[in-house]
Amino acid sequence: MNFAQSLASYIGRTVEVFQANSYLEGQLLSVNDGYIVVRVVNPSYQLPPADTTVLFPNIQFVRVLVGT
């Protein structure tokens, strides 16, 4: 099982994605060859949720939150 296959089982769950210089938290929408898409909600609630594409080479690690 590779990285994409492992993450695909968590589609629909809330994840934290850590990159070298940034951090995203949101719902994992899709997993594709080489990238994931996460719906990120702005904590200020002034901006609508944004679907963000993150390339695998930019991901340090992904944490799946329990109970979400």
C-alpha positions as CSV (number, residue, x, y, z in Angstrom):
1,M,0.0,0.0,0.0
2,N,1.4,3.4,-1.0
3,F,0.9,6.9,0.5
4,A,-2.0,7.7,-1.8
5,Q,-3.8,4.4,-1.1
6,S,-3.3,4.9,2.7
7,L,-4.8,8.5,2.6
8,A,-7.7,7.5,0.4
9,S,-9.3,5.6,3.2
10,Y,-9.6,8.9,5.1
11,I,-11.5,10.9,2.5
12,G,-14.2,12.9,4.2
13,R,-12.3,13.1,7.5
14,T,-10.6,16.1,9.1
15,V,-6.9,16.1,8.6
16,E,-3.9,18.3,9.4
17,V,-1.4,18.7,6.7
18,F,2.1,19.8,7.7
19,Q,4.4,21.3,5.1
20,A,7.9,22.8,5.5
21,N,6.6,26.4,6.0
22,S,2.8,26.0,6.5
23,Y,0.0,24.1,8.1
24,L,-3.5,23.3,6.8
25,E,-6.5,21.8,8.6
26,G,-9.6,20.8,6.8
27,Q,-11.6,18.0,5.2
28,L,-9.8,15.6,2.9
29,L,-11.8,15.8,-0.3
30,S,-9.7,13.7,-2.7
31,V,-6.5,11.8,-3.2
32,N,-4.9,11.5,-6.6
33,D,-1.6,10.4,-8.0
34,G,0.8,13.0,-6.7
35,Y,-1.5,15.3,-4.8
36,I,-4.4,15.7,-2.3
37,V,-7.2,18.2,-2.1
38,V,-8.2,19.6,1.3
39,R,-11.2,21.9,2.0
40,V,-9.7,24.5,4.3
41,V,-11.9,26.7,6.5
42,N,-10.5,30.1,7.4
43,P,-10.5,30.4,11.2
44,S,-11.7,34.1,10.9
45,Y,-14.9,32.9,9.2
46,Q,-14.7,35.9,6.9
47,L,-13.6,34.0,3.9
48,P,-15.5,31.0,2.4
49,P,-13.9,27.6,2.6
50,A,-11.2,27.0,0.0
51,D,-10.3,23.8,-1.8
52,T,-6.5,23.6,-1.6
53,T,-4.3,21.3,-3.7
54,V,-1.2,20.0,-1.9
55,L,1.5,18.1,-3.9
56,F,3.0,15.0,-2.2
57,P,6.6,16.3,-2.4
58,N,5.5,19.3,-0.3
59,I,3.9,17.2,2.5
60,Q,6.0,16.6,5.6
61,F,3.2,14.5,7.3
62,V,-0.5,14.2,7.6
63,R,-2.4,13.7,10.8
64,V,-6.0,12.3,10.8
65,L,-8.0,13.7,13.6
66,V,-10.0,11.3,15.7
67,G,-13.8,11.6,15.9
68,T,-14.2,13.9,13.0
